[in-house]
Amino acid sequence: MNMKKVFFILSLVLLTVSCVSEKSMVVFNESGECFPTIENIDQMYKKRIETGLKYVWFDCEWVTLAQRDSLSLIENERIFEELILMYDSVPN
């Protein structure tokens, strides 16, 4: 009978621990900009030591320099195409 109580208590503890919400690793200010928390920065430095890659904060997450350059290039091309479409639609 005691073993059932121990098992029941362990089950309740595990259930309670699994339901605890995880602390957010990103903080947003009043204007909607996002910033990493200290814990998030610590994780990035650990990842940097493990991989040997340099990470930068871009679009609310840590990315490598190569990933950032690729994402920036894609965004610049999208903006450039929108500007061309806007220019082409302006009457002469």
DSSP file (Angstrom, degrees, kcal/mol; ACC not computed):
  #  RESIDUE AA STRUCTURE BP1 BP2  ACC     N-H-->O    O-->H-N    N-H-->O    O-->H-N    TCO  KAPPA ALPHA  PHI   PSI    X-CA   Y-CA   Z-CA
    1    1 A M     >        0   0    0      0, 0.0     4,-1.4     0, 0.0     3,-0.2   0.000 360.0 360.0 360.0 -39.6    0.0    0.0    0.0
    2    2 A N  H  >  +     0   0    0      1,-0.2     4,-2.3     2,-0.2     5,-0.2   0.848 360.0  58.6 -64.7 -34.0    2.8    2.4    0.8
    3    3 A M  H  > S+     0   0    0      1,-0.2     4,-2.5     2,-0.2    -1,-0.2   0.869 102.8  53.2 -64.2 -36.3    4.4    1.8   -2.6
    4    4 A K  H  > S+     0   0    0     -3,-0.2     4,-2.5     2,-0.2    -1,-0.2   0.893 108.8  49.5 -65.5 -39.5    1.2    3.0   -4.3
    5    5 A K  H  X S+     0   0    0     -4,-1.4     4,-2.7     2,-0.2    -2,-0.2   0.909 111.3  48.8 -66.2 -41.5    1.3    6.2   -2.3
    6    6 A V  H  X S+     0   0    0     -4,-2.3     4,-2.7     2,-0.2    -2,-0.2   0.927 112.7  47.9 -63.1 -44.5    4.9    6.8   -3.3
    7    7 A F  H  X S+     0   0    0     -4,-2.5     4,-2.3     2,-0.2    -2,-0.2   0.903 112.3  49.9 -62.4 -41.0    4.1    6.1   -6.9
    8    8 A F  H  X S+     0   0    0     -4,-2.5     4,-2.2     2,-0.2    -2,-0.2   0.919 111.9  47.3 -63.9 -44.5    1.1    8.5   -6.7
    9    9 A I  H  X S+     0   0    0     -4,-2.7     4,-2.4     2,-0.2    -2,-0.2   0.915 112.1  50.2 -64.9 -43.2    3.2   11.2   -5.1
   10   10 A L  H  X S+     0   0    0     -4,-2.7     4,-2.6     1,-0.2     5,-0.2   0.899 109.9  51.4 -60.7 -40.6    6.0   10.8   -7.7
   11   11 A S  H  X S+     0   0    0     -4,-2.3     4,-2.4     1,-0.2    -1,-0.2   0.912 110.0  48.8 -63.2 -42.3    3.4   11.0  -10.5
   12   12 A L  H  X S+     0   0    0     -4,-2.2     4,-2.5     2,-0.2    -2,-0.2   0.903 111.5  49.5 -64.5 -40.9    2.0   14.2   -9.1
   13   13 A V  H  X S+     0   0    0     -4,-2.4     4,-2.6     2,-0.2     5,-0.2   0.935 112.5  47.0 -64.0 -46.3    5.5   15.7   -8.8
   14   14 A L  H  X S+     0   0    0     -4,-2.6     4,-2.2     1,-0.2    -2,-0.2   0.900 112.9  49.5 -62.2 -41.0    6.4   14.8  -12.4
   15   15 A L  H  X S+     0   0    0     -4,-2.4     4,-1.1    -5,-0.2    -1,-0.2   0.915 112.2  47.9 -64.1 -42.8    3.1   16.1  -13.7
   16   16 A T  H  X S+     0   0    0     -4,-2.5     4,-0.6     1,-0.2     3,-0.4   0.918 112.4  48.4 -64.3 -44.4    3.6   19.4  -11.8
   17   17 A V  H >< S+     0   0    0     -4,-2.6     3,-0.8     1,-0.2    -1,-0.2   0.881 109.7  52.4 -64.8 -38.2    7.1   19.9  -13.0
   18   18 A S  H 3< S+     0   0    0     -4,-2.2    -1,-0.2     1,-0.2    -2,-0.2   0.749 106.7  54.3 -71.2 -22.2    6.2   19.2  -16.6
   19   19 A C  H 3< S+     0   0    0     -4,-1.1    -1,-0.2    -3,-0.4     2,-0.2   0.574  79.3 111.0 -88.1  -9.5    3.4   21.8  -16.4
   20   20 A V  S << S-     0   0    0     -3,-0.8     2,-0.1    -4,-0.6    -3,-0.0  -0.480  73.9-120.0 -67.3 130.0    5.7   24.6  -15.3
   21   21 A S        -     0   0    0     -2,-0.2     2,-0.3     1,-0.1    -1,-0.1  -0.439  24.6-114.6 -74.1 145.0    6.0   27.1  -18.1
   22   22 A E        -     0   0    0     -2,-0.1     2,-0.1     1,-0.1    -1,-0.1  -0.577  32.5-108.0 -80.1 139.7    9.5   27.8  -19.4
   23   23 A K        -     0   0    0     -2,-0.3     2,-0.1     1,-0.1    -1,-0.1  -0.434  39.1-106.9 -67.5 136.5   10.9   31.3  -18.9
   24   24 A S        -     0   0    0     -2,-0.1    -1,-0.1     1,-0.1    -3,-0.0  -0.395  19.8-156.4 -66.3 139.1   11.0   33.3  -22.1
   25   25 A M  S    S+     0   0    0     -2,-0.1    12,-1.9    14,-0.1     2,-0.4   0.377  75.9  64.4 -95.8   2.1   14.5   33.8  -23.5
   26   26 A V  E     -A   36   0A   0     10,-0.2     2,-0.4    14,-0.1    -2,-0.1  -0.980  66.4-156.1-129.7 139.4   13.5   37.0  -25.4
   27   27 A V  E     -A   35   0A   0      8,-3.3     8,-2.7    -2,-0.4     2,-0.4  -0.941   6.4-154.3-116.0 136.4   12.3   40.3  -23.9
   28   28 A F  E     -A   34   0A   0     -2,-0.4     6,-0.2     6,-0.2     2,-0.1  -0.909   8.9-148.6-110.0 136.6   10.2   42.8  -25.9
   29   29 A N    >   -     0   0    0      4,-2.3     3,-1.7    -2,-0.4     6,-0.0  -0.273  40.1 -83.9 -91.1-174.9   10.2   46.5  -25.1
   30   30 A E  T 3  S+     0   0    0      1,-0.3    -1,-0.0     2,-0.1    -2,-0.0   0.810 128.0  51.8 -61.3 -32.1    7.4   49.0  -25.5
   31   31 A S  T 3  S-     0   0    0      2,-0.1    -1,-0.3     1,-0.0    -3,-0.0   0.417 120.3-105.1 -88.4   3.5    8.0   49.6  -29.2
   32   32 A G  S <  S+     0   0    0     -3,-1.7     2,-0.2     1,-0.3    -2,-0.1   0.461  72.1 142.2  92.1   0.1    8.0   45.9  -30.0
   33   33 A E        -     0   0    0      1,-0.0    -4,-2.3    -5,-0.0     2,-0.3  -0.495  42.7-136.4 -74.6 146.2   11.8   45.4  -30.4
   34   34 A C  E     -A   28   0A   0     -6,-0.2    -6,-0.2    -2,-0.2    26,-0.2  -0.807  21.2-178.0-109.4 148.5   13.2   42.2  -29.0
   35   35 A F  E     -A   27   0A   0     -8,-2.7    -8,-3.3    -2,-0.3     2,-0.1  -0.980  29.4-108.9-138.8 148.0   16.3   41.6  -27.0
   36   36 A P  E     -A   26   0A   0      0, 0.0   -10,-0.2     0, 0.0     2,-0.1  -0.482  31.8-124.4 -76.2 150.2   17.9   38.5  -25.6
   37   37 A T     >  -     0   0    0    -12,-1.9     4,-2.3    -2,-0.1     5,-0.2  -0.386  29.7-102.8 -81.9 169.6   17.9   37.8  -21.9
   38   38 A I  H  > S+     0   0    0      1,-0.2     4,-2.4     2,-0.2     5,-0.2   0.903 125.5  52.1 -59.8 -41.1   21.1   37.2  -19.9
   39   39 A E  H  > S+     0   0    0      1,-0.2     4,-2.2     2,-0.2    -1,-0.2   0.890 108.5  51.0 -62.1 -39.3   20.3   33.4  -19.9
   40   40 A N  H  > S+     0   0    0      2,-0.2     4,-2.1     1,-0.2    -2,-0.2   0.902 109.7  49.4 -65.3 -41.5   19.9   33.6  -23.7
   41   41 A I  H  X S+     0   0    0     -4,-2.3     4,-2.3     2,-0.2    -2,-0.2   0.903 109.4  52.6 -64.4 -41.0   23.2   35.3  -24.1
   42   42 A D  H  X S+     0   0    0     -4,-2.4     4,-2.1     1,-0.2    -2,-0.2   0.910 108.7  50.1 -60.4 -42.7   24.9   32.7  -21.9
   43   43 A Q  H  X S+     0   0    0     -4,-2.2     4,-2.4     1,-0.2    -1,-0.2   0.895 109.1  52.4 -62.2 -39.8   23.4   29.9  -24.1
   44   44 A M  H  X S+     0   0    0     -4,-2.1     4,-2.6     1,-0.2    -2,-0.2   0.918 108.6  49.4 -63.4 -43.1   24.8   31.6  -27.2
   45   45 A Y  H  X S+     0   0    0     -4,-2.3     4,-2.2     2,-0.2    -1,-0.2   0.882 110.8  50.3 -64.8 -37.5   28.3   31.9  -25.7
   46   46 A K  H  X S+     0   0    0     -4,-2.1     4,-2.2     2,-0.2    -1,-0.2   0.917 112.3  47.4 -63.0 -43.1   28.2   28.2  -24.8
   47   47 A K  H  X S+     0   0    0     -4,-2.4     4,-2.7     1,-0.2     5,-0.3   0.886 110.1  53.2 -64.6 -38.8   27.0   27.3  -28.3
   48   48 A R  H  X S+     0   0    0     -4,-2.6     4,-2.6     1,-0.2    -2,-0.2   0.904 110.0  47.3 -63.1 -42.1   29.8   29.6  -29.7
   49   49 A I  H  < S+     0   0    0     -4,-2.2    -2,-0.2     2,-0.2    -1,-0.2   0.901 114.6  47.3 -65.6 -40.5   32.4   27.7  -27.7
   50   50 A E  H  < S+     0   0    0     -4,-2.2    -2,-0.2     1,-0.2    -1,-0.2   0.907 125.2  27.8 -67.4 -42.9   31.0   24.3  -28.8
   51   51 A T  H  < S-     0   0    0     -4,-2.7    -2,-0.2     2,-0.2    -3,-0.2   0.732  92.1-133.6 -94.8 -24.4   30.8   25.1  -32.5
   52   52 A G     <  +     0   0    0     -4,-2.6     2,-0.3    -5,-0.3    -3,-0.1   0.529  64.4 127.2  80.3   5.3   33.5   27.7  -32.9
   53   53 A L        -     0   0    0     -6,-0.3     2,-0.4    -5,-0.2    -1,-0.3  -0.706  61.4-123.3 -97.0 148.1   31.1   29.9  -35.0
   54   54 A K        -     0   0    0     -2,-0.3    11,-1.0    -3,-0.1     2,-0.3  -0.768  28.1-156.8 -89.9 132.5   30.4   33.6  -34.2
   55   55 A Y  E     -B   64   0B   0     -2,-0.4     2,-0.3     9,-0.2     9,-0.2  -0.832   7.8-166.9-111.2 148.1   26.7   34.3  -33.6
   56   56 A V  E     -B   63   0B   0      7,-3.0     7,-2.5    -2,-0.3     2,-0.6  -0.941  30.0-108.6-129.8 153.3   24.9   37.6  -34.0
   57   57 A W  E     +B   62   0B   0     -2,-0.3     2,-0.4     5,-0.2     5,-0.2  -0.733  49.9 160.8 -83.2 118.2   21.4   38.7  -32.8
   58   58 A F  E >   -B   61   0B   0      3,-3.0     3,-0.7    -2,-0.6    -2,-0.1  -0.974  61.3 -11.3-145.3 124.3   19.2   39.1  -35.9
   59   59 A D  T 3  S-     0   0    0     -2,-0.4    -1,-0.1     1,-0.2     3,-0.1   0.898 128.1 -50.4  54.7  47.3   15.4   39.1  -36.2
   60   60 A C  T 3  S+     0   0    0    -26,-0.2     2,-0.3     1,-0.1    -1,-0.2   0.717 124.1  73.4  66.5  26.6   14.9   38.0  -32.5
   61   61 A E  E <  S-B   58   0B   0     -3,-0.7    -3,-3.0    -5,-0.1     2,-0.5  -0.986  84.1 -99.2-158.2 162.5   17.3   35.0  -32.6
   62   62 A W  E     +B   57   0B   0     -2,-0.3     2,-0.3    -5,-0.2    -5,-0.2  -0.743  46.1 168.0 -86.5 127.9   20.9   34.1  -32.7
   63   63 A V  E     -B   56   0B   0     -7,-2.5    -7,-3.0    -2,-0.5     2,-0.1  -0.928  36.4-103.3-133.6 159.0   22.2   33.3  -36.2
   64   64 A T  E  >  -B   55   0B   0     -2,-0.3     4,-2.6    -9,-0.2    -9,-0.2  -0.328  38.1-106.6 -74.4 165.9   25.7   32.8  -37.6
   65   65 A L  H  > S+     0   0    0    -11,-1.0     4,-2.5     1,-0.2     5,-0.2   0.899 121.7  51.5 -60.8 -40.0   27.2   35.6  -39.7
   66   66 A A  H  > S+     0   0    0      2,-0.2     4,-2.1     1,-0.2    -1,-0.2   0.903 110.5  48.3 -65.1 -40.6   26.7   33.5  -42.9
   67   67 A Q  H  > S+     0   0    0      2,-0.2     4,-2.7     1,-0.2     5,-0.2   0.915 111.4  50.5 -64.9 -41.9   23.0   33.0  -42.0
   68   68 A R  H  X S+     0   0    0     -4,-2.6     4,-2.7     1,-0.2    -2,-0.2   0.919 110.0  49.7 -61.8 -43.7   22.6   36.6  -41.3
   69   69 A D  H  X S+     0   0    0     -4,-2.5     4,-2.2     2,-0.2    -1,-0.2   0.899 112.0  48.4 -63.2 -40.0   24.1   37.6  -44.6
   70   70 A S  H  X S+     0   0    0     -4,-2.1     4,-2.2     2,-0.2    -2,-0.2   0.930 113.2  46.8 -64.7 -45.5   21.9   35.2  -46.5
   71   71 A L  H  X S+     0   0    0     -4,-2.7     4,-2.2     1,-0.2    -2,-0.2   0.891 112.7  50.1 -64.3 -39.3   18.8   36.4  -44.7
   72   72 A S  H  X S+     0   0    0     -4,-2.7     4,-2.7    -5,-0.2    -1,-0.2   0.899 109.4  51.5 -65.5 -40.4   19.7   40.1  -45.3
   73   73 A L  H  X S+     0   0    0     -4,-2.2     4,-2.3     2,-0.2    -2,-0.2   0.915 110.3  48.6 -63.1 -43.3   20.3   39.4  -49.0
   74   74 A I  H  X S+     0   0    0     -4,-2.2     4,-2.1     2,-0.2    -2,-0.2   0.922 113.1  47.4 -62.4 -44.4   16.9   37.8  -49.4
   75   75 A E  H  X S+     0   0    0     -4,-2.2     4,-2.3     1,-0.2    -2,-0.2   0.903 111.4  50.7 -65.2 -41.4   15.2   40.7  -47.6
   76   76 A N  H  X S+     0   0    0     -4,-2.7     4,-2.5     1,-0.2    -1,-0.2   0.897 109.9  50.1 -63.3 -40.3   17.1   43.2  -49.7
   77   77 A E  H  X S+     0   0    0     -4,-2.3     4,-2.5     2,-0.2    -1,-0.2   0.904 109.8  51.2 -64.8 -40.4   16.1   41.5  -52.9
   78   78 A R  H  X S+     0   0    0     -4,-2.1     4,-2.0     2,-0.2    -2,-0.2   0.931 112.3  45.7 -62.3 -45.7   12.4   41.4  -51.8
   79   79 A I  H  X S+     0   0    0     -4,-2.3     4,-2.3     1,-0.2    -2,-0.2   0.904 111.9  52.1 -64.0 -41.6   12.5   45.2  -51.1
   80   80 A F  H  X S+     0   0    0     -4,-2.5     4,-2.1     1,-0.2    -1,-0.2   0.905 109.1  49.7 -62.6 -41.8   14.3   45.9  -54.4
   81   81 A E  H  X S+     0   0    0     -4,-2.5     4,-2.3     1,-0.2    -1,-0.2   0.892 110.0  51.2 -65.0 -38.8   11.6   43.9  -56.3
   82   82 A E  H  X S+     0   0    0     -4,-2.0     4,-2.4     1,-0.2    -2,-0.2   0.907 109.6  50.3 -63.2 -41.4    8.8   45.8  -54.5
   83   83 A L  H  X S+     0   0    0     -4,-2.3     4,-2.6     2,-0.2    -2,-0.2   0.892 109.4  50.9 -64.4 -39.1   10.5   49.1  -55.4
   84   84 A I  H  X S+     0   0    0     -4,-2.1     4,-2.7     2,-0.2    -1,-0.2   0.927 110.9  48.6 -63.2 -44.2   10.8   48.1  -59.1
   85   85 A L  H  X S+     0   0    0     -4,-2.3     4,-1.4     1,-0.2    -2,-0.2   0.905 112.6  48.3 -62.9 -40.5    7.1   47.2  -59.1
   86   86 A M  H  X S+     0   0    0     -4,-2.4     4,-0.6     2,-0.2    -2,-0.2   0.910 113.1  47.8 -65.0 -41.7    6.2   50.5  -57.5
   87   87 A Y  H >< S+     0   0    0     -4,-2.6     3,-0.9     1,-0.2    -2,-0.2   0.900 110.7  51.3 -66.3 -40.9    8.3   52.4  -60.0
   88   88 A D  H 3< S+     0   0    0     -4,-2.7    -1,-0.2     1,-0.2    -2,-0.2   0.780 108.1  52.8 -67.9 -26.0    6.9   50.5  -63.0
   89   89 A S  H 3< S+     0   0    0     -4,-1.4    -1,-0.2    -5,-0.2    -2,-0.2   0.565  84.1 102.3 -87.7  -7.3    3.3   51.3  -61.8
   90   90 A V  S << S-     0   0    0     -3,-0.9     2,-0.1    -4,-0.6    -3,-0.0  -0.641  78.3-121.5 -77.5 126.5    3.9   55.1  -61.6
   91   91 A P              0   0    0      0, 0.0    -2,-0.1     0, 0.0    -1,-0.1  -0.397 360.0 360.0 -68.3 144.6    2.4   56.8  -64.6
   92   92 A N              0   0    0     -2,-0.1    -2,-0.0     0, 0.0     0, 0.0   0.442 360.0 360.0 -81.9 360.0    4.9   58.8  -66.7
